[in-house]
Amino acid sequence: MTRIDLHAHLLPSGYLDLLPDAGIFPQPLPTKADLDATMRRCEIDAVVLSVGPPGARFGDGGREAEIARAANEGLAEIVASDPARYAALATLPLMDVAAAHAELAYALDVLGLDGVMLVSNVGGTYLGDPVWESLYAEL
C-alpha cells in the first residue's frame, strides 16, 4: 500500500530568515533529514509539503510577497531533489490580492508547485469574502 502524508511542514531557511518573528516556531526546527527519517520510520512513500501557518499573512509592511517567494522557492528546491517523494503547496501573499495573483502564476507555472495553501482568515477577512473572487477564478 502506498502511504502519502498530505500535511507535512518544512521551513526553508531563506523563508525563515525573512520572518519578522521566527521565534514563534518550536526549536529546534525539523530539517529535511528529520522528515526523511520520519518517512522511513513510518513507511511513508511521499509527502505534500507546505510551510504552514503563518504562511504569508504577516502584515509586516509589505514584505509578504518577498516572504512567500522565499517559501515557494525553498519548497521547489526540495521537490526538485526527488519529485517522486515530494510535492508542495505554494504560499501566497494574501494580504495583497494582486501580489497573490502574481505569486500564484510564478509558483505554479515557473516553479511547478502542485497547488496552494489557503488559510481561513487573512487579516480579519475570511476566504468567503468577495475580495477573493478573482483569485478563486484564477485557481
N, CA, C and O atoms as a MOPAC input file, in Angstrom:
PM7 MOZYME 1SCF
protein

 N      0.84200 1    -1.17100 1     0.00000 1
 C      0.00000 1     0.00000 1     0.00000 1
 C      0.89400 1     1.24400 1     0.00000 1
 O      1.88300 1     1.30700 1     0.73100 1
 N      0.54100 1     2.21500 1    -0.81600 1
 C      1.25800 1     3.48200 1    -0.87200 1
 C      0.74000 1     4.40000 1     0.23300 1
 O     -0.46800 1     4.54800 1     0.41300 1
 N      1.65900 1     5.00700 1     0.96300 1
 C      1.28800 1     5.95600 1     2.01300 1
 C      1.75800 1     7.34000 1     1.61800 1
 O      2.92800 1     7.55000 1     1.29700 1
 N      0.81600 1     8.29100 1     1.64700 1
 C      1.12500 1     9.67500 1     1.31100 1
 C      0.67700 1    10.55900 1     2.46700 1
 O     -0.48300 1    10.52700 1     2.87700 1
 N      1.60800 1    11.34500 1     2.98300 1
 C      1.30800 1    12.31500 1     4.03700 1
 C      0.92400 1    13.61800 1     3.34500 1
 O      1.75400 1    14.24000 1     2.68200 1
 N     -0.32700 1    14.02900 1     3.49600 1
 C     -0.81300 1    15.23400 1     2.82400 1
 C     -0.65500 1    16.49100 1     3.65400 1
 O     -1.10400 1    17.56000 1     3.24200 1
 N     -0.02600 1    16.38700 1     4.81500 1
 C      0.06800 1    17.54200 1     5.70400 1
 C      1.43500 1    17.55600 1     6.38800 1
 O      1.54200 1    17.29500 1     7.58600 1
 N      2.46000 1    17.86000 1     5.62500 1
 C      3.81600 1    17.90600 1     6.17500 1
 C      4.36700 1    19.31900 1     6.04100 1
 O      4.14000 1    19.98600 1     5.03200 1
 N      5.08300 1    19.76800 1     7.04900 1
 C      5.64100 1    21.11900 1     7.03600 1
 C      7.15800 1    21.08200 1     7.11800 1
 O      7.74100 1    20.33200 1     7.90100 1
 N      7.77900 1    21.90800 1     6.29200 1
 C      9.20700 1    22.20800 1     6.39300 1
 C      9.34400 1    23.70600 1     6.18800 1
 O      8.58200 1    24.30900 1     5.43200 1
 N     10.30800 1    24.29800 1     6.85700 1
 C     10.52800 1    25.73300 1     6.75200 1
 C     11.87600 1    25.97600 1     6.08900 1
 O     12.91200 1    25.87800 1     6.74700 1
 N     11.88100 1    26.29300 1     4.78900 1
 C     13.14000 1    26.56600 1     4.10200 1
 C     13.88600 1    27.71700 1     4.79100 1
 O     13.27200 1    28.66700 1     5.27700 1
 N     15.20300 1    27.61300 1     4.82300 1
 C     15.98300 1    28.60900 1     5.55800 1
 C     15.80200 1    30.01800 1     5.00900 1
 O     15.74500 1    30.96700 1     5.79100 1
 N     15.70900 1    30.18800 1     3.70000 1
 C     15.51900 1    31.51800 1     3.13000 1
 C     14.21300 1    32.14200 1     3.57000 1
 O     14.13800 1    33.35600 1     3.76300 1
 N     13.20000 1    31.34300 1     3.72900 1
 C     11.90000 1    31.78700 1     4.22700 1
 C     12.00600 1    32.17700 1     5.69600 1
 O     11.56700 1    33.25400 1     6.09900 1
 N     12.58800 1    31.29700 1     6.47800 1
 C     12.70500 1    31.52200 1     7.91300 1
 C     13.50800 1    32.77900 1     8.21800 1
 O     13.19700 1    33.51000 1     9.15700 1
 N     14.53800 1    33.02500 1     7.42400 1
 C     15.38500 1    34.20600 1     7.62600 1
 C     14.61400 1    35.51100 1     7.46300 1
 O     14.99800 1    36.52900 1     8.03900 1
 N     13.53600 1    35.49500 1     6.69100 1
 C     12.76700 1    36.71100 1     6.41200 1
 C     11.61500 1    36.95400 1     7.38400 1
 O     11.04400 1    38.04400 1     7.40500 1
 N     11.27600 1    35.96500 1     8.17400 1
 C     10.12900 1    36.12600 1     9.06600 1
 C     10.42400 1    37.17400 1    10.13500 1
 O     11.51400 1    37.19800 1    10.70700 1
 N      9.44900 1    38.03400 1    10.40000 1
 C      9.66000 1    39.05800 1    11.41500 1
 C      9.84600 1    38.48100 1    12.81300 1
 O     10.53100 1    39.08300 1    13.63900 1
 N      9.24700 1    37.32600 1    13.09200 1
 C      9.38300 1    36.71500 1    14.40500 1
 C      9.47700 1    35.20900 1    14.26000 1
 O      8.51600 1    34.48700 1    14.52500 1
 N     10.64200 1    34.74000 1    13.83700 1
 C     10.83100 1    33.30700 1    13.63700 1
 C     10.77700 1    32.54500 1    14.95700 1
 O     10.66300 1    31.32000 1    14.95700 1
 N     10.85600 1    33.25100 1    16.07400 1
 C     10.81700 1    32.61300 1    17.37500 1
 C      9.47200 1    32.00200 1    17.72200 1
 O      9.35100 1    31.34500 1    18.75600 1
 N      8.45000 1    32.20000 1    16.88400 1
 C      7.14800 1    31.60400 1    17.16300 1
 C      7.14600 1    30.10000 1    16.92000 1
 O      6.23000 1    29.39900 1    17.35100 1
 N      8.16800 1    29.60700 1    16.23100 1
 C      8.23400 1    28.18300 1    15.92000 1
 C      8.97900 1    27.44200 1    17.02200 1
 O      9.87900 1    27.99500 1    17.65500 1
 N      8.59900 1    26.18300 1    17.24800 1
 C      9.32100 1    25.39100 1    18.25800 1
 C     10.76200 1    25.16900 1    17.81100 1
 O     11.04200 1    25.06200 1    16.61700 1
 N     11.64600 1    25.10200 1    18.75200 1
 C     13.05300 1    24.88800 1    18.44400 1
 C     13.47500 1    23.53600 1    18.99800 1
 O     12.96000 1    23.15900 1    20.05100 1
 N     14.35300 1    22.79000 1    18.38600 1
 C     14.88400 1    23.05600 1    17.05500 1
 C     13.85100 1    22.72900 1    15.98500 1
 O     12.95300 1    21.91200 1    16.18600 1
 N     14.00200 1    23.37800 1    14.86300 1
 C     13.08800 1    23.14800 1    13.74500 1
 C     13.43300 1    21.84400 1    13.04300 1
 O     14.60800 1    21.49800 1    12.92100 1
 N     12.41800 1    21.11500 1    12.58000 1
 C     12.70100 1    19.89600 1    11.82200 1
 C     13.40000 1    20.23000 1    10.50200 1
 O     13.14000 1    21.26200 1     9.88200 1
 N     14.27600 1    19.34600 1    10.10200 1
 C     15.02600 1    19.50700 1     8.86100 1
 C     14.52600 1    18.49000 1     7.83500 1
 O     13.71900 1    17.61600 1     8.14900 1
 N     15.01800 1    18.62200 1     6.61600 1
 C     14.67700 1    17.63900 1     5.58800 1
 C     15.16200 1    16.25400 1     6.01000 1
 O     14.48600 1    15.25900 1     5.75100 1
 N     16.31700 1    16.18000 1     6.65200 1
 C     16.81500 1    14.89300 1     7.14600 1
 C     15.86400 1    14.30500 1     8.18700 1
 O     15.64200 1    13.09500 1     8.20900 1
 N     15.30100 1    15.15400 1     9.04900 1
 C     14.31700 1    14.67700 1    10.02900 1
 C     13.07700 1    14.14100 1     9.32500 1
 O     12.55000 1    13.08800 1     9.68400 1
 N     12.62300 1    14.87700 1     8.32000 1
 C     11.45000 1    14.43500 1     7.56300 1
 C     11.73100 1    13.09800 1     6.89000 1
 O     10.90400 1    12.18700 1     6.94000 1
 N     12.89300 1    12.98000 1     6.26400 1
 C     13.24800 1    11.71600 1     5.60500 1
 C     13.27300 1    10.55900 1     6.60600 1
 O     12.80900 1     9.46100 1     6.29900 1
 N     13.81400 1    10.80200 1     7.79900 1
 C     13.86200 1     9.75800 1     8.82700 1
 C     12.45600 1     9.35700 1     9.25400 1
 O     12.17500 1     8.17000 1     9.42100 1
 N     11.57800 1    10.32400 1     9.43000 1
 C     10.19000 1    10.03000 1     9.79200 1
 C      9.50400 1     9.24600 1     8.68300 1
 O      8.75700 1     8.30400 1     8.94900 1
 N      9.75800 1     9.63600 1     7.44700 1
 C      9.16000 1     8.91600 1     6.32300 1
 C      9.60500 1     7.45900 1     6.31200 1
 O      8.79600 1     6.56000 1     6.08300 1
 N     10.88300 1     7.22700 1     6.55800 1
 C     11.37300 1     5.83900 1     6.60000 1
 C     10.74500 1     5.07600 1     7.76000 1
 O     10.25400 1     3.96000 1     7.58500 1
 N     10.76200 1     5.68300 1     8.94700 1
 C     10.24900 1     5.02400 1    10.14600 1
 C      8.75700 1     4.68800 1    10.01300 1
 O      8.31900 1     3.62400 1    10.45100 1
 N      7.99600 1     5.57500 1     9.42200 1
 C      6.54000 1     5.38700 1     9.30100 1
 C      6.12400 1     4.79200 1     7.96200 1
 O      4.93500 1     4.66100 1     7.67100 1
 N      7.11400 1     4.43400 1     7.15200 1
 C      6.87300 1     3.83900 1     5.83800 1
 C      5.98600 1     4.72300 1     4.96600 1
 O      5.05100 1     4.25000 1     4.31900 1
 N      6.30000 1     6.01200 1     4.96300 1
 C      5.59000 1     6.98700 1     4.13700 1
 C      6.33200 1     7.09500 1     2.81300 1
 O      7.54500 1     7.30700 1     2.79100 1
 N      5.61000 1     6.95100 1     1.71900 1
 C      6.23300 1     6.95300 1     0.40100 1
 C      6.40000 1     8.35300 1    -0.18100 1
 O      7.33900 1     8.60900 1    -0.93500 1
 N      5.49100 1     9.25000 1     0.16700 1
 C      5.53600 1    10.60200 1    -0.40300 1
 C      4.86100 1    11.57600 1     0.56000 1
 O      4.02000 1    11.19000 1     1.37100 1
 N      5.24700 1    12.84600 1     0.45300 1
 C      4.64600 1    13.89200 1     1.28200 1
 C      4.28300 1    15.09400 1     0.41900 1
 O      4.89500 1    15.35100 1    -0.61700 1
 N      3.26300 1    15.82500 1     0.88100 1
 C      2.90400 1    17.11200 1     0.30200 1
 C      3.29500 1    18.15800 1     1.33200 1
 O      2.74100 1    18.20400 1     2.43000 1
 N      4.25700 1    18.99800 1     0.96200 1
 C      4.82900 1    19.97500 1     1.88200 1
 C      4.15600 1    21.33600 1     1.77500 1
 O      3.68100 1    21.73200 1     0.71100 1
 N      4.12600 1    22.03000 1     2.88400 1
 C      3.79600 1    23.45000 1     2.91600 1
 C      4.55200 1    24.04300 1     4.09600 1
 O      5.05500 1    23.32200 1     4.95700 1
 N      4.62200 1    25.37900 1     4.11800 1
 C      5.27200 1    25.99900 1     5.27000 1
 C      4.31300 1    26.10200 1     6.43800 1
 O      4.74100 1    26.33500 1     7.56800 1
 N      3.01300 1    25.93200 1     6.18700 1
 C      2.03500 1    26.01400 1     7.25600 1
 C      1.88000 1    27.43800 1     7.74800 1
 O      2.55800 1    28.34300 1     7.26200 1
 N      0.99800 1    27.64300 1     8.70200 1
 C      0.84400 1    28.99600 1     9.25000 1
 C      2.15900 1    29.45200 1     9.88500 1
 O      2.84300 1    28.60300 1    10.45500 1
 N      2.55500 1    30.68700 1     9.83400 1
 C      1.72900 1    31.79100 1     9.38300 1
 C      1.70300 1    31.99800 1     7.88400 1
 O      1.06200 1    32.94300 1     7.42300 1
 N      2.37400 1    31.15700 1     7.09100 1
 C      2.33000 1    31.34100 1     5.64200 1
 C      2.82400 1    32.72400 1     5.27300 1
 O      3.88600 1    33.14900 1     5.72900 1
 N      2.06800 1    33.42600 1     4.45500 1
 C      2.46700 1    34.77900 1     4.05900 1
 C      1.34100 1    35.74600 1     4.40000 1
 O      0.84200 1    36.46100 1     3.53100 1
 N      0.95700 1    35.76400 1     5.63700 1
 C     -0.05400 1    36.71400 1     6.11500 1
 C      0.51600 1    37.47000 1     7.30100 1
 O     -0.11100 1    37.56300 1     8.35700 1
 N      1.68300 1    37.99400 1     7.11800 1
 C      2.46900 1    38.53700 1     8.20900 1
 C      2.12900 1    39.97600 1     8.54500 1
 O      2.30400 1    40.39700 1     9.68800 1
 N      1.64900 1    40.73700 1     7.57900 1
 C      1.31200 1    42.12300 1     7.84200 1
 C      2.50600 1    42.93100 1     8.30300 1
 O      2.37800 1    43.76400 1     9.20000 1
 N      3.65500 1    42.70400 1     7.71200 1
 C      4.86000 1    43.37000 1     8.19700 1
 C      5.37900 1    44.40600 1     7.20200 1
 O      6.55200 1    44.38800 1     6.83100 1
 N      4.51600 1    45.28700 1     6.78400 1
 C      4.98700 1    46.40100 1     5.97200 1
 C      5.27500 1    46.06800 1     4.52700 1
 O      6.19000 1    46.64800 1     3.94300 1
 N      4.53500 1    45.16100 1     3.93000 1
 C      4.67500 1    44.91900 1     2.51000 1
 C      5.70700 1    43.89100 1     2.11500 1
 O      6.02400 1    43.78300 1     0.93000 1
 N      6.24200 1    43.13500 1     3.04400 1
 C      7.23900 1    42.11800 1     2.70200 1
 C      6.60200 1    40.75900 1     2.43900 1
 O      7.31500 1    39.77800 1     2.23000 1
 N      5.28700 1    40.68600 1     2.44500 1
 C      4.61000 1    39.40500 1     2.28900 1
 C      4.99000 1    38.70900 1     0.98500 1
 O      5.21200 1    37.49900 1     0.96900 1
 N      5.06500 1    39.47200 1    -0.11500 1
 C      5.40300 1    38.86500 1    -1.40300 1
 C      6.82200 1    38.29000 1    -1.38800 1
 O      7.06200 1    37.20500 1    -1.91800 1
 N      7.74800 1    39.01300 1    -0.78500 1
 C      9.13000 1    38.54000 1    -0.68200 1
 C      9.21200 1    37.26100 1     0.16100 1
 O      9.94100 1    36.32800 1    -0.17600 1
 N      8.45900 1    37.23600 1     1.25000 1
 C      8.46400 1    36.07800 1     2.14200 1
 C      7.82800 1    34.86700 1     1.45800 1
 O      8.34500 1    33.75400 1     1.55100 1
 N      6.71000 1    35.08800 1     0.77500 1
 C      6.06400 1    33.99500 1     0.05000 1
 C      6.98800 1    33.44700 1    -1.02800 1
 O      7.08300 1    32.23200 1    -1.20700 1
 N      7.66700 1    34.33200 1    -1.74500 1
 C      8.58800 1    33.88400 1    -2.79700 1
 C      9.69100 1    33.01000 1    -2.21300 1
 O     10.02100 1    31.97000 1    -2.78400 1
 N     10.26500 1    33.41600 1    -1.08300 1
 C     11.32100 1    32.62000 1    -0.44400 1
 C     10.79500 1    31.25200 1    -0.01400 1
 O     11.47600 1    30.24100 1    -0.18000 1
 N      9.59400 1    31.22400 1     0.53100 1
 C      8.99400 1    29.94500 1     0.93900 1
 C      8.81900 1    29.03500 1    -0.26800 1
 O      9.17800 1    27.85800 1    -0.22600 1
 N      8.26900 1    29.58400 1    -1.33800 1
 C      7.97400 1    28.77200 1    -2.52400 1
 C      9.24000 1    28.29800 1    -3.22000 1
 O      9.30800 1    27.15500 1    -3.67100 1
 N     10.22500 1    29.15000 1    -3.31000 1
 C     11.48000 1    28.71900 1    -3.94300 1
 C     12.18000 1    27.65400 1    -3.10200 1
 O     12.76500 1    26.72000 1    -3.65000 1
 N     12.12600 1    27.78600 1    -1.78400 1
 C     12.72300 1    26.76300 1    -0.91700 1
 C     12.01500 1    25.42600 1    -1.05200 1
 O     12.66300 1    24.38300 1    -1.13000 1
 N     10.69200 1    25.45100 1    -1.07900 1
 C      9.95500 1    24.19700 1    -1.25000 1
 C     10.19800 1    23.59300 1    -2.62900 1
 O     10.29500 1    22.37300 1    -2.76300 1
 N     10.29700 1    24.43900 1    -3.65400 1
 C     10.55900 1    23.93900 1    -5.00700 1
 C     11.90400 1    23.21500 1    -5.08000 1
 O     12.03900 1    22.22400 1    -5.79700 1
 N     12.88600 1    23.70300 1    -4.34800 1
 C     14.19500 1    23.02400 1    -4.31600 1
 C     14.06200 1    21.62500 1    -3.72400 1
 O     14.65800 1    20.67100 1    -4.22300 1
 N     13.28300 1    21.51400 1    -2.66600 1
 C     13.08700 1    20.20000 1    -2.04100 1
 C     12.36500 1    19.26600 1    -3.00500 1
 O     12.76600 1    18.11400 1    -3.17200 1
 N     11.31200 1    19.75100 1    -3.63300 1
 C     10.56400 1    18.92500 1    -4.60100 1
 C     11.48600 1    18.48100 1    -5.72800 1
 O     11.44900 1    17.32000 1    -6.13600 1
 N     12.30700 1    19.38600 1    -6.23300 1
 C     13.20600 1    19.05100 1    -7.34200 1
 C     14.22000 1    17.98200 1    -6.95500 1
 O     14.70700 1    17.25100 1    -7.81700 1
 N     14.54200 1    17.88500 1    -5.66800 1
 C     15.51700 1    16.88400 1    -5.23700 1
 C     14.99800 1    15.46100 1    -5.38600 1
 O     15.79100 1    14.53000 1    -5.52400 1
 N     13.68200 1    15.27400 1    -5.36200 1
 C     13.09400 1    13.94400 1    -5.54300 1
 C     11.58900 1    14.08400 1    -5.77900 1
 O     10.79800 1    13.87800 1    -4.85800 1
 N     11.18700 1    14.43400 1    -7.01200 1
 C      9.77000 1    14.69300 1    -7.29700 1
 C      8.83900 1    13.50100 1    -7.07200 1
 O      7.62900 1    13.68600 1    -6.94000 1
 N      9.37200 1    12.30300 1    -7.02600 1
 C      8.53000 1    11.14600 1    -6.75200 1
 C      8.15200 1    11.05600 1    -5.27100 1
 O      7.15900 1    10.42100 1    -4.91800 1
 N      8.94200 1    11.69100 1    -4.41200 1
 C      8.68200 1    11.63400 1    -2.96700 1
 C      8.08100 1    12.91100 1    -2.40900 1
 O      7.41600 1    12.88100 1    -1.37300 1
 N      8.31000 1    14.05100 1    -3.09200 1
 C      7.88600 1    15.33500 1    -2.54700 1
 C      6.99200 1    16.08100 1    -3.52900 1
 O      7.24700 1    16.10700 1    -4.73300 1
 N      5.95600 1    16.67900 1    -2.99400 1
 C      5.12900 1    17.65900 1    -3.70000 1
 C      5.01600 1    18.83800 1    -2.74400 1
 O      5.35900 1    18.71200 1    -1.56800 1
 N      4.54100 1    19.98100 1    -3.22800 1
 C      4.45700 1    21.14300 1    -2.33500 1
 C      3.30100 1    22.04600 1    -2.71600 1
 O      2.91900 1    22.15600 1    -3.88100 1
 N      2.75600 1    22.68900 1    -1.69200 1
 C      1.71300 1    23.68600 1    -1.84100 1
 C      2.32200 1    25.06600 1    -1.66800 1
 O      3.03400 1    25.32600 1    -0.69800 1
 N      2.04000 1    25.93700 1    -2.60500 1
 C      2.58100 1    27.29700 1    -2.58000 1
 C      1.93900 1    28.12700 1    -1.48000 1
 O      0.78500 1    27.92000 1    -1.10300 1
 N      2.71600 1    29.06200 1    -0.98300 1
 C      2.22900 1    30.10000 1    -0.08800 1
 C      1.97900 1    31.34200 1    -0.92600 1
 O      2.80300 1    31.70600 1    -1.76600 1
 N      0.84800 1    31.99200 1    -0.70100 1
 C      0.53100 1    33.21600 1    -1.43000 1
 C      0.50900 1    34.39700 1    -0.46700 1
 O      0.10200 1    34.24600 1     0.68500 1
 N      0.93900 1    35.56900 1    -0.92200 1
 C      0.91000 1    36.76900 1    -0.07300 1
 C     -0.51200 1    37.33900 1    -0.04100 1
 O     -0.81700 1    38.31100 1    -0.73300 1
 N     -1.35300 1    36.73600 1     0.75200 1
 C     -2.78200 1    37.00600 1     0.71200 1
 C     -3.19500 1    38.37500 1     1.24700 1
 O     -4.35800 1    38.75600 1     1.11800 1
 N     -2.27600 1    39.11100 1     1.83700 1
 C     -2.61600 1    40.46300 1     2.28900 1
 C     -2.80000 1    41.40400 1     1.10000 1
 O     -3.33300 1    42.50400 1     1.24900 1
 N     -2.35700 1    40.96800 1    -0.08400 1
 C     -2.42700 1    41.78400 1    -1.29800 1
 C     -2.88900 1    40.87500 1    -2.43900 1
 O     -2.12200 1    40.03700 1    -2.91300 1
 N     -4.12400 1    41.03800 1    -2.87500 1
 C     -4.69500 1    40.13400 1    -3.87200 1
 C     -3.90100 1    40.16200 1    -5.17700 1
 O     -3.69100 1    39.11500 1    -5.78900 1
 N     -3.45500 1    41.34400 1    -5.61400 1
 C     -2.67000 1    41.41900 1    -6.85800 1
 C     -1.34900 1    40.65900 1    -6.71300 1
 O     -0.93700 1    39.94900 1    -7.62900 1
 N     -0.69500 1    40.80700 1    -5.57400 1
 C      0.55600 1    40.07300 1    -5.33300 1
 C      0.28600 1    38.57200 1    -5.25300 1
 O      1.11200 1    37.77000 1    -5.68700 1
 N     -0.86200 1    38.19200 1    -4.70100 1
 C     -1.21900 1    36.77600 1    -4.63000 1
 C     -1.37500 1    36.19300 1    -6.03800 1
 O     -0.94400 1    35.07000 1    -6.29900 1
 N     -1.99300 1    36.96000 1    -6.94300 1
 C     -2.12700 1    36.51600 1    -8.34100 1
 C     -0.74700 1    36.31400 1    -8.97200 1
 O     -0.50400 1    35.30900 1    -9.64000 1
 N      0.13700 1    37.26300 1    -8.75700 1
 C      1.47900 1    37.16700 1    -9.35100 1
 C      2.23400 1    35.96300 1    -8.80300 1
 O      2.87800 1    35.23800 1    -9.56100 1
 N      2.16000 1    35.74600 1    -7.49700 1
 C      2.87500 1    34.61700 1    -6.90600 1
 C      2.24900 1    33.29300 1    -7.30400 1
 O      2.95500 1    32.29500 1    -7.45800 1
 N      0.93300 1    33.27100 1    -7.47200 1
 C      0.26200 1    32.06400 1    -7.94600 1
 C      0.82000 1    31.64800 1    -9.30200 1
 O      1.15900 1    30.48300 1    -9.50800 1
 N      0.91300 1    32.59700 1   -10.22100 1
 C      1.44200 1    32.28900 1   -11.55500 1
 C      2.88600 1    31.80000 1   -11.46800 1
 O      3.24800 1    30.82200 1   -12.12300 1
 N      3.70400 1    32.46600 1   -10.67300 1
 C      5.11100 1    32.07100 1   -10.53800 1
 C      5.22300 1    30.68100 1    -9.90200 1
 O      5.95500 1    29.82300 1   -10.39500 1
 N      4.49900 1    30.47000 1    -8.81300 1
 C      4.61600 1    29.21000 1    -8.07600 1
 C      4.16800 1    28.01300 1    -8.90000 1
 O      4.80400 1    26.96000 1    -8.87500 1
 N      3.06900 1    28.17800 1    -9.62800 1
 C      2.55300 1    27.04000 1   -10.39400 1
 C      3.20200 1    26.91000 1   -11.76600 1
 O      3.56000 1    25.80800 1   -12.18200 1
 N      3.35500 1    28.03700 1   -12.47700 1
 C      3.83100 1    27.97500 1   -13.86100 1
 C      5.34500 1    27.92600 1   -13.99600 1
 O      5.86300 1    27.28500 1   -14.91000 1
 N      6.05500 1    28.59000 1   -13.10500 1
 C      7.51800 1    28.62100 1   -13.19400 1
 C      8.14000 1    27.55900 1   -12.28400 1
 O      8.95900 1    26.75400 1   -12.72800 1
 N      7.74700 1    27.56400 1   -11.01500 1
 C      8.34500 1    26.61500 1   -10.07000 1
 C      7.75100 1    25.21800 1   -10.19000 1
 O      8.38500 1    24.23700 1    -9.80000 1
 N      6.54500 1    25.12200 1   -10.72500 1
 C      5.91300 1    23.81500 1   -10.88500 1
 C      5.36600 1    23.22500 1    -9.59700 1
 O      5.23100 1    22.00700 1    -9.48700 1
 N      5.04600 1    24.07500 1    -8.61000 1
 C      4.45900 1    23.54300 1    -7.38500 1
 C      3.08200 1    22.95900 1    -7.69600 1
 O      2.50600 1    23.23200 1    -8.74900 1
 N      2.56900 1    22.16500 1    -6.78200 1
 C      1.41600 1    21.32100 1    -7.06600 1
 C      0.06400 1    21.91500 1    -6.70100 1
 O     -0.96800 1    21.37600 1    -7.10000 1
 N      0.04600 1    22.99400 1    -5.96600 1
 C     -1.19700 1    23.61700 1    -5.54200 1
 C     -0.87400 1    24.77100 1    -4.61500 1
 O      0.27200 1    25.21400 1    -4.54300 1
 N     -1.87800 1    25.25600 1    -3.90900 1
 C     -1.66900 1    26.37000 1    -2.98200 1
 C     -2.27000 1    26.04600 1    -1.62500 1
 O     -3.21200 1    25.26100 1    -1.51000 1
 N     -1.70400 1    26.66700 1    -0.60600 1
 C     -2.22100 1    26.57500 1     0.74100 1
 C     -3.01800 1    27.84800 1     1.00400 1
 O     -2.50200 1    28.95500 1     0.85300 1
 N     -4.27300 1    27.68500 1     1.39600 1
 C     -5.09100 1    28.83400 1     1.76300 1
 C     -5.47900 1    28.69300 1     3.22400 1
 O     -5.91700 1    27.62900 1     3.66200 1
 N     -5.31800 1    29.76500 1     3.96700 1
 C     -5.74100 1    29.76600 1     5.36300 1
 C     -7.13300 1    30.37800 1     5.43400 1
 O     -7.54300 1    31.09500 1     4.52100 1
 N     -7.85000 1    30.10300 1     6.49300 1
 C     -9.26200 1    30.50800 1     6.54700 1
 C     -9.47700 1    31.98900 1     6.80900 1
 O    -10.53700 1    32.51900 1     6.47900 1
 N     -8.49900 1    32.66800 1     7.39300 1
 C     -8.67400 1    34.06300 1     7.77400 1
 C     -7.38500 1    34.81700 1     7.48100 1
 O     -6.30700 1    34.41700 1     7.91900 1
 N     -7.50400 1    35.89800 1     6.74500 1
 C     -6.33300 1    36.71000 1     6.39200 1
 C     -6.60200 1    38.13900 1     6.84400 1
 O     -7.40100 1    38.85100 1     6.23600 1
 N     -5.94100 1    38.54800 1     7.90200 1
 C     -6.10400 1    39.90900 1     8.40000 1
 C     -7.54900 1    40.25700 1     8.71600 1
 O     -7.97100 1    41.39500 1     8.51300 1
 N     -8.30700 1    39.29000 1     9.21000 1
 C     -9.69800 1    39.52800 1     9.55100 1
 C    -10.67100 1    39.31000 1     8.40800 1
 O    -11.87900 1    39.45200 1     8.59800 1
 N    -10.18200 1    38.97100 1     7.23500 1
 C    -11.03300 1    38.70700 1     6.07700 1
 C    -11.06400 1    37.19600 1     5.84100 1
 O    -10.02400 1    36.56700 1     5.64400 1
 N    -12.25000 1    36.63100 1     5.86200 1
 C    -12.39400 1    35.19400 1     5.64600 1
 C    -12.44000 1    34.89500 1     4.15100 1
 O    -12.79900 1    35.75300 1     3.34500 1
 N    -12.07500 1    33.67600 1     3.79600 1
 C    -11.93700 1    33.32400 1     2.38600 1
 C    -13.25000 1    33.33300 1     1.61300 1
 O    -13.22400 1    33.24000 1     0.38600 1
 N    -14.38400 1    33.44000 1     2.27400 1
 C    -15.65000 1    33.58300 1     1.57600 1
 C    -15.93600 1    35.01100 1     1.14600 1
 O    -16.93200 1    35.26600 1     0.46900 1
 N    -15.07500 1    35.94600 1     1.53200 1
 C    -15.26100 1    37.35400 1     1.20700 1
 C    -15.10400 1    37.57300 1    -0.30400 1
 O    -14.24600 1    36.95100 1    -0.93000 1
 N    -15.92000 1    38.44300 1    -0.88800 1
 C    -15.82500 1    38.70000 1    -2.33600 1
 C    -14.45800 1    39.20600 1    -2.80600 1
 O    -14.15000 1    39.09400 1    -3.99200 1
 N    -13.63500 1    39.75500 1    -1.91800 1
 C    -12.31700 1    40.23200 1    -2.33000 1
 C    -11.47900 1    39.11200 1    -2.95500 1
 O    -10.56400 1    39.38700 1    -3.73100 1
 N    -11.78400 1    37.85200 1    -2.62200 1
 C    -11.00300 1    36.71100 1    -3.11200 1
 C    -11.54900 1    36.11600 1    -4.40500 1
 O    -10.96300 1    35.16800 1    -4.92800 1
 N    -12.65400 1    36.64200 1    -4.93900 1
 C    -13.27000 1    36.02400 1    -6.11100 1
 C    -12.34100 1    35.94000 1    -7.31200 1
 O    -12.36100 1    34.94200 1    -8.03200 1
 N    -11.52700 1    36.96600 1    -7.54600 1
 C    -10.62200 1    36.91600 1    -8.70900 1
 C     -9.55800 1    35.82700 1    -8.52500 1
 O     -9.15600 1    35.18200 1    -9.49300 1
 N     -9.10800 1    35.62700 1    -7.30100 1
 C     -8.12600 1    34.57200 1    -7.04400 1
 C     -8.76000 1    33.19100 1    -7.25400 1
 O     -8.14400 1    32.31000 1    -7.85500 1
 N     -9.96700 1    33.00600 1    -6.76800 1
 C    -10.65700 1    31.72300 1    -6.99400 1
 C    -10.87900 1    31.48100 1    -8.47200 1
 O    -10.74300 1    30.35300 1    -8.94500 1
 N    -11.21700 1    32.52600 1    -9.20500 1
 C    -11.41700 1    32.36900 1   -10.65700 1
 C    -10.13000 1    31.89600 1   -11.31600 1
 O    -10.15600 1    31.04000 1   -12.20100 1
 N     -9.01600 1    32.44900 1   -10.88800 1
 C     -7.71200 1    32.04000 1   -11.45100 1
 C     -7.38400 1    30.61100 1   -11.05900 1
 O     -6.89500 1    29.83400 1   -11.87900 1
 N     -7.64900 1    30.26500 1    -9.82500 1
 C     -7.38800 1    28.88800 1    -9.38400 1
 C     -8.24300 1    27.90500 1   -10.17200 1
 O     -8.16500 1    26.69800 1    -9.94400 1

